Amino acid sequence: MCKTWIILFFLGQPSGAASFPEYPVKPAREYPTAIEKSGLVVAVVPVEDRKDQRTYFGIDLRSKGFIPILLVIENRTSQESFLLNKEDLMYSPSGRSESALPNPAHPSRADKAVAIVGAVPMYAFVATIAAARSKDLRQHLLRTELQSATLSPGVSVHGFIFVREQGGYSSRQKIQLTLPFRRSGSDEVVVIDPTI
C-alpha cells in the first residue's frame, strides 16, 4: 500500500518542464520601427509590458533591470551577404555619445560599471539567467537570444537582446543601439543605429 501511494504521488507531480509560447514575429518591414540601409532591414521592438514578459519569458525581466528587445533582421539584397556577430552589438543611453564619456584613464566605479554593462548587453544578462529559478527557464531565455549569423541574400533572422534598463519603469531613457554588419568578403561595415 505504501509503494502505491509513493508512485501515485510522483505521477501527480508536475514534470517541471516549462512551456513558453513563441513570441509572435512578423517580417521586419511590417514593424513601424523598421530601418532600411544597404539592403538590410532591421526592426527593433522593445517588450516592456510585464505581462508579456511573464508570458513569453516566464519572468518579469523589468523587475530584474532588463528590457528584452526583439531584433528582426532581413537581408533584402540579391547578391550580398552580411555577417552579424552578436558580440559586436552595443547600446548606450540615447544622447550619450562615446566622445562624451569621461577620460578612461580616470573612470569612476559607476562609469566602469556602465561601460562594462553597456558595451555588451548579453554578458550582463548572463547573471540574471544564472540566478533564474529553474533550468527550463534558463534554457528558454538562452534559446530566445539573438545569435551570430551569416545573412545570405533573402535570409531573415530574429532574436532578443536583453538591455540593462536606464532610468525607472515609468521614465525609461531612450536607448541607442549600434548594430554593425560586416559585408562578407570585405572589410566594409554597415552600421545601423536605431534609437528606441
Order of alpha helices (4+ residues) and beta strands (2+ residues): alpha-beta-beta-alpha-beta-beta-beta-alpha-alpha-alpha-beta-beta-beta-beta
